[in-house]
Amino acid sequence: MKRKGVFLLLMIAMTLLLTSCWSKKELTDLAIVSAMGIDKTKDGRFHLTLQIINPGNVAGGMQGGGGSQSPPITIYSASGDNIVEASRRASGRISRRLYYAHTNLVVVGERLARKEGLNTLIDALDRDPEFRNTSTLVIARNSTAADLVKTLTPVDKIPANKVLKTLEFTERKWGENVKTSLQEVMKSIESPGRGTVVSGFRLVGNPQQAQKLDNLQESAPAATLHASGIAVLKQGKLVDWLYGKPARGTVWILDKIQGTDINIDWAGKNEAIAYQSVRQKTSVSAQVKNGKPHISIHTRVEGDIGDMEVPVDITNPKVITKIEQSVRKEIKKELRVAIEHAQKNKTDILGFGEVVHRTRPNQFKKLKTEWNDVYFPKLDVDIAVEAYVRRAGLRNKSFLSGVKENQK
């Protein structure tokens, strides 16, 4: 009987300690924010544009009663002296609680990024326990963040997903863009002697047309979102844009290339052979000689032959060796262009200072205060590239070679 009393007392004590659903959040009470756009108004205030998901329209397609259609998202905007105030003011325009836990995209207007930088707004986002620092950060190119966030996109019903997937696949297949999270931007800004790279996005077409459902009812939409280069940030502020070879060379040195295409000249024809990289690895090392830092870059690439616009006998080992040499030369040229461009901007977006700091911390203490302005622009960099052709697709002999032989 005594044991039963102790057990009963224990059970009563346990029930008192159990918590109820004190932090419950009903789905019908939440406004799920998928993307956030941040601009600066002419009077110096922060302008917040929120892309909120309409769950019913996403699940069942763009539809409504009476044959009318409704978009999968709704846009709410507000301004304030800081990000928190703008968010609080936006809550007065919507009947639900703003929920940022699913915000996967943050868009910053070019004007804000260039004049004031990202440091202030990053602090507000990182301080919020509900906001995820794994969210992707992009900068609006030649437009405001509001215009990008308001744009309706085909295929991907939620525009934020369109931006994220575009960055993911262009990084995987082309290599002139890089998907950067808020956390990665914070680390690079805090790192001594390190610049920051963030992908850019731009609106192609009329901003007003981009917000209309009519834009989605055309096979070729009049207004779309495109990945647009890489933004170079120095101390959190936008200083330059990279496109083409400087952009790809930068991503290559950062060891974030997942796949790309290298075109080489052959038999007097420009860009006659397309080389598709499959595996690549870049390593950067540093030494300090006589008080001066020295950087060495080693890149190894393996790939396939994707296209040949001239007759080439790739069964000949000497021909393969010559193709590999041409690929090495082209890659080395791109890496050199990227380094020279970064040195011209006096912004170490390539992470060389971080490598010196990691391998020679005591020496870097003497260099870090003047790293970007004095030492980095005059840095000596050695580049070594290995490139190998592993496969030639479904045929060894060129189709053009067969055509040429039959014409003889």
Secondary structure, DSSP 8 states (H G I E B T S, - for coil): -HHHHHHHHHHHHHHHH---STT---GGGEEEEEEEEEEE-TTS-EEEEEEEE-HHHHHH-S--GGG----SEEEEEEEESSHHHHHHHHGGGSSSEEE-TT--EEEEEHHHHHHT-SHHHHHHHHH-TTS-TTSEEEEESSS-HHHHHH---SSSSSHHHHHHHHHHHHHHHT-S----BHHHHHHHHHSTT--EEEEEEEEES-HHHHTSGGGGGSSS-SSEEEEEEEEEEETTEEEEEE-HHHHHHHHHHTT-----EEEEEETTEEEEEEEEEEEEEEEEEEEEETTEEEEEEEEEEEEEEEEESS--BTTSHHHHHHHHHHHHHHHHHHHHHHHHHHHHHT--TT-HHHHHHHH-HHHHHHHGGGIIIIIGGG-EEEEEEEEEEEE-TT-SB-HHHHHHHHT-
